[in-house]
Amino acid sequence: MQILVVEDDVRLAQALCRILEESGYKTDAVHDGQSGLDYAESGIYDVVILDVMLPKMDGFTVVSNLRRAGVNTPVLLLTARDAVPDKICGLDSGADDYMTKPFDAAVLEARIEANLRRVHMDAVQENLNIIECNGIELNAHTHDILRDGQNYHLEDMEFQIMLFFMQHPDSVYSTSELYEQVWGHPCYGDIRTVTVHIFNLRRIIEDQPKNPKRLVNIWGKGYCFLSRSKT
């Protein structure tokens, strides 16, 4: 695990790095906000420990710029500013945690470990949200679908149909069966809505929607999402 320490007090930065290295972390230290931003934007760090009162750029601005740049590395603010408005400002800027100086080394390490566990659990959950089949990735959290490097957002019922098919590949469902499975009740009226949604899905997941290779018709039986495309 690699930690970036951004602290203008050189002696304190060195002491922090020594404490962390004794616990098995690798560290880098810089001493102004602009350098902290430049280093953190590399994305190679697992945690950033960031002072607030820094030359060139304050810590709150560093965090805000990181988040705008899409860098989601956990940031722990470590500062002498202990007023409640400062803590609120720091967390609102995108920081994950806030500790005041003087600090207890054991508590600091515990906060670092807690943030690393959270990131790990978020990554695990994200993986659980991704369903992959036949060159398609479906994100069950965002309702986005990825095909050939292109990302598409599915409307609710199209997402529900796609999710059902990807959870039941190579199974054939008639239009009425599909309606009952996805909508949760039998269809007593016009089931052409299913056909419309299938048409829209094929426009997204097929190279040639009129000649589908993934979401196909099985003549006389119904629709089937193939785990391997037709040749």
Phi and psi restraints in degrees (value plus and minus 20) as a CYANA .aco file:
   2 GLN   PHI    -140.1  -100.1
   2 GLN   PSI     110.4   150.4
   3 ILE   PHI    -140.7  -100.7
   3 ILE   PSI     115.6   155.6
   4 LEU   PHI    -120.6   -80.6
   4 LEU   PSI     106.0   146.0
   5 VAL   PHI    -125.8   -85.8
   5 VAL   PSI     101.8   141.8
   6 VAL   PHI    -135.4   -95.4
   6 VAL   PSI      82.2   122.2
   7 GLU   PHI    -170.6  -130.6
   7 GLU   PSI     105.9   145.9
   8 ASP   PHI     -98.9   -58.9
   8 ASP   PSI     -37.3     2.7
   9 ASP   PHI    -101.5   -61.5
   9 ASP   PSI      83.7   123.7
  10 VAL   PHI     -80.3   -40.3
  10 VAL   PSI     -62.2   -22.2
  11 ARG   PHI     -84.8   -44.8
  11 ARG   PSI     -60.6   -20.6
  12 LEU   PHI     -86.3   -46.3
  12 LEU   PSI     -60.6   -20.6
  13 ALA   PHI     -80.4   -40.4
  13 ALA   PSI     -62.6   -22.6
  14 GLN   PHI     -84.4   -44.4
  14 GLN   PSI     -61.4   -21.4
  15 ALA   PHI     -83.9   -43.9
  15 ALA   PSI     -62.1   -22.1
  16 LEU   PHI     -80.5   -40.5
  16 LEU   PSI     -67.4   -27.4
  17 CYS   PHI     -80.7   -40.7
  17 CYS   PSI     -60.5   -20.5
  18 ARG   PHI     -83.9   -43.9
  18 ARG   PSI     -64.1   -24.1
  19 ILE   PHI     -79.7   -39.7
  19 ILE   PSI     -65.2   -25.2
  20 LEU   PHI     -89.9   -49.9
  20 LEU   PSI     -59.2   -19.2
  21 GLU   PHI     -87.4   -47.4
  21 GLU   PSI     -53.2   -13.2
  22 GLU   PHI     -86.0   -46.0
  22 GLU   PSI     -42.5    -2.5
  23 SER   PHI    -113.3   -73.3
  23 SER   PSI     -15.5    24.5
  24 GLY   PHI      80.4   120.4
  24 GLY   PSI     -18.2    21.8
  25 TYR   PHI    -106.6   -66.6
  25 TYR   PSI     132.6   172.6
  26 LYS   PHI    -114.4   -74.4
  26 LYS   PSI     123.9   163.9
  27 THR   PHI    -154.4  -114.4
  27 THR   PSI     132.4   172.4
  28 ASP   PHI    -149.4  -109.4
  28 ASP   PSI     129.6   169.6
  29 ALA   PHI    -151.7  -111.7
  29 ALA   PSI     115.1   155.1
  30 VAL   PHI    -151.1  -111.1
  30 VAL   PSI     145.9   185.9
  31 HIS   PHI    -147.0  -107.0
  31 HIS   PSI      -5.2    34.8
  32 ASP   PHI    -167.4  -127.4
  32 ASP   PSI     140.9   180.9
  33 GLY   PHI     -84.3   -44.3
  33 GLY   PSI     -60.0   -20.0
  34 GLN   PHI     -84.3   -44.3
  34 GLN   PSI     -62.6   -22.6
  35 SER   PHI     -84.5   -44.5
  35 SER   PSI     -59.3   -19.3
  36 GLY   PHI     -79.3   -39.3
  36 GLY   PSI     -63.7   -23.7
  37 LEU   PHI     -83.1   -43.1
  37 LEU   PSI     -66.1   -26.1
  38 ASP   PHI     -80.5   -40.5
  38 ASP   PSI     -65.7   -25.7
  39 TYR   PHI     -86.5   -46.5
  39 TYR   PSI     -66.6   -26.6
  40 ALA   PHI     -84.8   -44.8
  40 ALA   PSI     -52.3   -12.3
  41 GLU   PHI     -87.2   -47.2
  41 GLU   PSI     -33.6     6.4
  42 SER   PHI     -85.8   -45.8
  42 SER   PSI     -44.1    -4.1
  43 GLY   PHI      57.9    97.9
  43 GLY   PSI     -10.8    29.2
  44 ILE   PHI    -109.6   -69.6
  44 ILE   PSI     -27.8    12.2
  45 TYR   PHI    -116.2   -76.2
  45 TYR   PSI     125.9   165.9
  46 ASP   PHI    -107.2   -67.2
  46 ASP   PSI     -49.0    -9.0
  47 VAL   PHI    -167.9  -127.9
  47 VAL   PSI     125.8   165.8
  48 VAL   PHI    -137.0   -97.0
  48 VAL   PSI     104.7   144.7
  49 ILE   PHI    -120.6   -80.6
  49 ILE   PSI      99.9   139.9
  50 LEU   PHI    -149.6  -109.6
  50 LEU   PSI     104.1   144.1
  51 ASP   PHI     -94.2   -54.2
  51 ASP   PSI     139.6   179.6
  52 VAL   PHI    -113.3   -73.3
  52 VAL   PSI     -68.1   -28.1
  53 MET   PHI    -107.4   -67.4
  53 MET   PSI      71.2   111.2
  54 LEU   PHI    -142.8  -102.8
  54 LEU   PSI     130.2   170.2
  55 PRO   PHI     -91.2   -51.2
  55 PRO   PSI     134.6   174.6
  56 LYS   PHI      54.7    94.7
  56 LYS   PSI     -58.7   -18.7
  57 MET   PHI    -182.7  -142.7
  57 MET   PSI     107.4   147.4
  58 ASP   PHI     -94.2   -54.2
  58 ASP   PSI     142.2   182.2
  59 GLY   PHI     -81.9   -41.9
  59 GLY   PSI     -56.4   -16.4
  60 PHE   PHI     -81.4   -41.4
  60 PHE   PSI     -62.0   -22.0
  61 THR   PHI     -88.6   -48.6
  61 THR   PSI     -57.4   -17.4
  62 VAL   PHI     -78.4   -38.4
  62 VAL   PSI     -68.6   -28.6
  63 VAL   PHI     -82.0   -42.0
  63 VAL   PSI     -66.7   -26.7
  64 SER   PHI     -77.6   -37.6
  64 SER   PSI     -63.4   -23.4
  65 ASN   PHI     -87.0   -47.0
  65 ASN   PSI     -57.1   -17.1
  66 LEU   PHI     -81.2   -41.2
  66 LEU   PSI     -66.7   -26.7
  67 ARG   PHI     -86.6   -46.6
  67 ARG   PSI     -57.6   -17.6
  68 ARG   PHI     -85.0   -45.0
  68 ARG   PSI     -49.5    -9.5
  69 ALA   PHI    -102.4   -62.4
  69 ALA   PSI     -21.0    19.0
  70 GLY   PHI      63.3   103.3
  70 GLY   PSI      -5.7    34.3
  71 VAL   PHI    -108.9   -68.9
  71 VAL   PSI      97.4   137.4
  72 ASN   PHI    -126.1   -86.1
  72 ASN   PSI      -4.1    35.9
  73 THR   PHI     -75.6   -35.6
  73 THR   PSI     114.0   154.0
  74 PRO   PHI     -78.3   -38.3
  74 PRO   PSI     114.1   154.1
  75 VAL   PHI    -139.2   -99.2
  75 VAL   PSI     104.6   144.6
  76 LEU   PHI    -130.0   -90.0
  76 LEU   PSI      94.7   134.7
  77 LEU   PHI    -100.4   -60.4
  77 LEU   PSI     109.3   149.3
  78 LEU   PHI    -145.6  -105.6
  78 LEU   PSI      88.1   128.1
  79 THR   PHI    -171.6  -131.6
  79 THR   PSI     138.7   178.7
  80 ALA   PHI    -100.0   -60.0
  80 ALA   PSI     -30.8     9.2
  81 ARG   PHI    -101.7   -61.7
  81 ARG   PSI      85.2   125.2
  82 ASP   PHI    -129.9   -89.9
  82 ASP   PSI     -11.7    28.3
  83 ALA   PHI     -89.1   -49.1
  83 ALA   PSI     125.1   165.1
  84 VAL   PHI     -76.4   -36.4
  84 VAL   PSI     -64.2   -24.2
  85 PRO   PHI     -78.5   -38.5
  85 PRO   PSI     -54.9   -14.9
  86 ASP   PHI     -85.7   -45.7
  86 ASP   PSI     -61.4   -21.4
  87 LYS   PHI     -83.7   -43.7
  87 LYS   PSI     -63.1   -23.1
  88 ILE   PHI     -82.9   -42.9
  88 ILE   PSI     -63.9   -23.9
  89 CYS   PHI     -80.8   -40.8
  89 CYS   PSI     -62.6   -22.6
  90 GLY   PHI     -83.6   -43.6
  90 GLY   PSI     -65.0   -25.0
  91 LEU   PHI     -89.8   -49.8
  91 LEU   PSI     -57.5   -17.5
  92 ASP   PHI     -86.1   -46.1
  92 ASP   PSI     -47.7    -7.7
  93 SER   PHI     -94.0   -54.0
  93 SER   PSI     -33.0     7.0
  94 GLY   PHI     100.9   140.9
  94 GLY   PSI     -18.6    21.4
  95 ALA   PHI     -89.1   -49.1
  95 ALA   PSI     132.8   172.8
  96 ASP   PHI    -115.0   -75.0
  96 ASP   PSI     -42.9    -2.9
  97 ASP   PHI    -176.0  -136.0
  97 ASP   PSI     143.4   183.4
  98 TYR   PHI    -165.9  -125.9
  98 TYR   PSI     102.4   142.4
  99 MET   PHI    -147.5  -107.5
  99 MET   PSI     125.3   165.3
 100 THR   PHI    -123.6   -83.6
 100 THR   PSI     129.9   169.9
 101 LYS   PHI    -107.0   -67.0
 101 LYS   PSI     126.1   166.1
 102 PRO   PHI     -91.6   -51.6
 102 PRO   PSI     134.1   174.1
 103 PHE   PHI    -143.7  -103.7
 103 PHE   PSI     139.0   179.0
 104 ASP   PHI    -114.8   -74.8
 104 ASP   PSI     106.6   146.6
 105 ALA   PHI     -78.6   -38.6
 105 ALA   PSI     -59.0   -19.0
 106 ALA   PHI     -85.8   -45.8
 106 ALA   PSI     -58.7   -18.7
 107 VAL   PHI     -87.2   -47.2
 107 VAL   PSI     -61.1   -21.1
 108 LEU   PHI     -79.0   -39.0
 108 LEU   PSI     -66.8   -26.8
 109 GLU   PHI     -83.2   -43.2
 109 GLU   PSI     -57.4   -17.4
 110 ALA   PHI     -85.4   -45.4
 110 ALA   PSI     -58.5   -18.5
 111 ARG   PHI     -85.9   -45.9
 111 ARG   PSI     -60.6   -20.6
 112 ILE   PHI     -81.2   -41.2
 112 ILE   PSI     -67.4   -27.4
 113 GLU   PHI     -81.8   -41.8
 113 GLU   PSI     -59.4   -19.4
 114 ALA   PHI     -83.1   -43.1
 114 ALA   PSI     -61.1   -21.1
 115 ASN   PHI     -88.7   -48.7
 115 ASN   PSI     -56.8   -16.8
 116 LEU   PHI     -85.9   -45.9
 116 LEU   PSI     -59.7   -19.7
 117 ARG   PHI     -83.5   -43.5
 117 ARG   PSI     -61.2   -21.2
 118 ARG   PHI     -81.9   -41.9
 118 ARG   PSI     -64.6   -24.6
 119 VAL   PHI     -81.6   -41.6
 119 VAL   PSI     -61.9   -21.9
 120 HIS   PHI     -81.9   -41.9
 120 HIS   PSI     -65.4   -25.4
 121 MET   PHI     -85.7   -45.7
 121 MET   PSI     -56.9   -16.9
 122 ASP   PHI     -82.3   -42.3
 122 ASP   PSI     -60.6   -20.6
 123 ALA   PHI     -86.1   -46.1
 123 ALA   PSI     -60.6   -20.6
 124 VAL   PHI     -82.7   -42.7
 124 VAL   PSI     -65.0   -25.0
 125 GLN   PHI     -83.4   -43.4
 125 GLN   PSI     -59.7   -19.7
 126 GLU   PHI     -82.1   -42.1
 126 GLU   PSI     -61.4   -21.4
 127 ASN   PHI     -83.6   -43.6
 127 ASN   PSI     -57.6   -17.6
 128 LEU   PHI     -85.7   -45.7
 128 LEU   PSI     -47.4    -7.4
 129 ASN   PHI     -98.2   -58.2
 129 ASN   PSI     -33.1     6.9
 130 ILE   PHI    -117.0   -77.0
 130 ILE   PSI     104.1   144.1
 131 ILE   PHI    -132.3   -92.3
 131 ILE   PSI     108.3   148.3
 132 GLU   PHI    -139.7   -99.7
 132 GLU   PSI     115.5   155.5
 133 CYS   PHI    -184.9  -144.9
 133 CYS   PSI     110.2   150.2
 134 ASN   PHI      33.0    73.0
 134 ASN   PSI      27.4    67.4
 135 GLY   PHI      55.9    95.9
 135 GLY   PSI     -10.3    29.7
 136 ILE   PHI    -135.8   -95.8
 136 ILE   PSI     116.5   156.5
 137 GLU   PHI    -136.9   -96.9
 137 GLU   PSI     105.0   145.0
 138 LEU   PHI    -135.1   -95.1
 138 LEU   PSI     104.3   144.3
 139 ASN   PHI    -113.9   -73.9
 139 ASN   PSI      90.8   130.8
 140 ALA   PHI     -92.7   -52.7
 140 ALA   PSI     -33.0     7.0
 141 HIS   PHI    -109.4   -69.4
 141 HIS   PSI     -65.7   -25.7
 142 THR   PHI    -114.8   -74.8
 142 THR   PSI     -33.1     6.9
 143 HIS   PHI      47.5    87.5
 143 HIS   PSI       4.4    44.4
 144 ASP   PHI    -115.1   -75.1
 144 ASP   PSI     130.7   170.7
 145 ILE   PHI    -146.1  -106.1
 145 ILE   PSI     117.6   157.6
 146 LEU   PHI    -136.2   -96.2
 146 LEU   PSI     105.3   145.3
 147 ARG   PHI    -159.7  -119.7
 147 ARG   PSI     106.4   146.4
 148 ASP   PHI      31.3    71.3
 148 ASP   PSI      20.4    60.4
 149 GLY   PHI      59.9    99.9
 149 GLY   PSI     -23.4    16.6
 150 GLN   PHI    -121.5   -81.5
 150 GLN   PSI     115.1   155.1
 151 ASN   PHI    -124.9   -84.9
 151 ASN   PSI     113.3   153.3
 152 TYR   PHI    -150.5  -110.5
 152 TYR   PSI     124.0   164.0
 153 HIS   PHI    -120.0   -80.0
 153 HIS   PSI     111.3   151.3
 154 LEU   PHI    -117.3   -77.3
 154 LEU   PSI     118.4   158.4
 155 GLU   PHI     -88.9   -48.9
 155 GLU   PSI     145.4   185.4
 156 ASP   PHI     -75.6   -35.6
 156 ASP   PSI     -73.3   -33.3
 157 MET   PHI     -91.2   -51.2
 157 MET   PSI     -53.7   -13.7
 158 GLU   PHI     -86.7   -46.7
 158 GLU   PSI     -57.3   -17.3
 159 PHE   PHI     -82.7   -42.7
 159 PHE   PSI     -65.0   -25.0
 160 GLN   PHI     -81.6   -41.6
 160 GLN   PSI     -60.6   -20.6
 161 ILE   PHI     -86.6   -46.6
 161 ILE   PSI     -65.3   -25.3
 162 MET   PHI     -84.3   -44.3
 162 MET   PSI     -61.2   -21.2
 163 LEU   PHI     -80.4   -40.4
 163 LEU   PSI     -64.2   -24.2
 164 PHE   PHI     -82.2   -42.2
 164 PHE   PSI     -65.7   -25.7
 165 PHE   PHI     -82.8   -42.8
 165 PHE   PSI     -61.8   -21.8
 166 MET   PHI     -92.9   -52.9
 166 MET   PSI     -42.2    -2.2
 167 GLN   PHI    -103.7   -63.7
 167 GLN   PSI     -33.5     6.5
 168 HIS   PHI    -153.9  -113.9
 168 HIS   PSI      39.5    79.5
 169 PRO   PHI     -86.5   -46.5
 169 PRO   PSI     129.6   169.6
 170 ASP   PHI      47.7    87.7
 170 ASP   PSI      -8.1    31.9
 171 SER   PHI    -123.2   -83.2
 171 SER   PSI     123.7   163.7
 172 VAL   PHI    -124.4   -84.4
 172 VAL   PSI     113.6   153.6
 173 TYR   PHI    -152.1  -112.1
 173 TYR   PSI     111.3   151.3
 174 SER   PHI     -89.0   -49.0
 174 SER   PSI     146.7   186.7
 175 THR   PHI     -79.0   -39.0
 175 THR   PSI     -64.1   -24.1
 176 SER   PHI     -88.6   -48.6
 176 SER   PSI     -57.0   -17.0
 177 GLU   PHI     -85.0   -45.0
 177 GLU   PSI     -61.7   -21.7
 178 LEU   PHI     -83.6   -43.6
 178 LEU   PSI     -62.2   -22.2
 179 TYR   PHI     -79.9   -39.9
 179 TYR   PSI     -67.5   -27.5
 180 GLU   PHI     -84.2   -44.2
 180 GLU   PSI     -58.6   -18.6
 181 GLN   PHI     -88.8   -48.8
 181 GLN   PSI     -61.0   -21.0
 182 VAL   PHI    -106.5   -66.5
 182 VAL   PSI     -64.5   -24.5
 183 TRP   PHI    -101.0   -61.0
 183 TRP   PSI     -40.5    -0.5
 184 GLY   PHI      67.7   107.7
 184 GLY   PSI     -11.0    29.0
 185 HIS   PHI    -177.1  -137.1
 185 HIS   PSI     137.0   177.0
 186 PRO   PHI     -82.6   -42.6
 186 PRO   PSI     131.9   171.9
 187 CYS   PHI    -112.0   -72.0
 187 CYS   PSI     103.7   143.7
 188 TYR   PHI    -125.8   -85.8
 188 TYR   PSI     -19.5    20.5
 189 GLY   PHI    -153.5  -113.5
 189 GLY   PSI    -156.0  -116.0
 190 ASP   PHI     -95.8   -55.8
 190 ASP   PSI     101.8   141.8
 191 ILE   PHI    -122.2   -82.2
 191 ILE   PSI      -6.1    33.9
 192 ARG   PHI     -86.3   -46.3
 192 ARG   PSI     -37.2     2.8
 193 THR   PHI     -77.4   -37.4
 193 THR   PSI     -54.4   -14.4
 194 VAL   PHI     -82.7   -42.7
 194 VAL   PSI     -65.4   -25.4
 195 THR   PHI     -80.0   -40.0
 195 THR   PSI     -60.5   -20.5
 196 VAL   PHI     -83.5   -43.5
 196 VAL   PSI     -64.7   -24.7
 197 HIS   PHI     -85.4   -45.4
 197 HIS   PSI     -58.7   -18.7
 198 ILE   PHI     -82.1   -42.1
 198 ILE   PSI     -63.1   -23.1
 199 PHE   PHI     -78.3   -38.3
 199 PHE   PSI     -65.9   -25.9
 200 ASN   PHI     -85.8   -45.8
 200 ASN   PSI     -59.7   -19.7
 201 LEU   PHI     -84.6   -44.6
 201 LEU   PSI     -60.5   -20.5
 202 ARG   PHI     -83.7   -43.7
 202 ARG   PSI     -52.3   -12.3
 203 ARG   PHI     -84.3   -44.3
 203 ARG   PSI     -43.3    -3.3
 204 ILE   PHI    -113.8   -73.8
 204 ILE   PSI     -64.0   -24.0
 205 ILE   PHI    -118.2   -78.2
 205 ILE   PSI     -29.7    10.3
 206 GLU   PHI    -128.3   -88.3
 206 GLU   PSI     124.7   164.7
 207 ASP   PHI     -88.6   -48.6
 207 ASP   PSI     -59.6   -19.6
 208 GLN   PHI    -148.0  -108.0
 208 GLN   PSI      73.7   113.7
 209 PRO   PHI     -74.3   -34.3
 209 PRO   PSI     -50.4   -10.4
 210 LYS   PHI     -99.8   -59.8
 210 LYS   PSI     -31.0     9.0
 211 ASN   PHI    -152.6  -112.6
 211 ASN   PSI      48.1    88.1
 212 PRO   PHI     -86.4   -46.4
 212 PRO   PSI     123.9   163.9
 213 LYS   PHI    -134.9   -94.9
 213 LYS   PSI     -36.7     3.3
 214 ARG   PHI    -126.4   -86.4
 214 ARG   PSI     -79.0   -39.0
 215 LEU   PHI    -119.7   -79.7
 215 LEU   PSI      76.7   116.7
 216 VAL   PHI    -132.9   -92.9
 216 VAL   PSI     141.9   181.9
 217 ASN   PHI    -112.8   -72.8
 217 ASN   PSI     111.6   151.6
 218 ILE   PHI    -120.7   -80.7
 218 ILE   PSI      91.3   131.3
 219 TRP   PHI     -73.4   -33.4
 219 TRP   PSI     108.5   148.5
 220 GLY   PHI      57.9    97.9
 220 GLY   PSI     -21.3    18.7
 221 LYS   PHI    -143.2  -103.2
 221 LYS   PSI     -68.7   -28.7
 222 GLY   PHI     130.2   170.2
 222 GLY   PSI    -173.3  -133.3
 223 TYR   PHI    -119.9   -79.9
 223 TYR   PSI     130.7   170.7
 224 CYS   PHI    -167.6  -127.6
 224 CYS   PSI     112.3   152.3
 225 PHE   PHI    -116.3   -76.3
 225 PHE   PSI      96.7   136.7
 226 LEU   PHI    -103.1   -63.1
 226 LEU   PSI     118.0   158.0
 227 SER   PHI     -92.9   -52.9
 227 SER   PSI     -40.6    -0.6
 228 ARG   PHI    -154.6  -114.6
 228 ARG   PSI     112.8   152.8
 229 SER   PHI     -82.5   -42.5
 229 SER   PSI     128.7   168.7
 230 LYS   PHI     -83.4   -43.4
 230 LYS   PSI     124.2   164.2
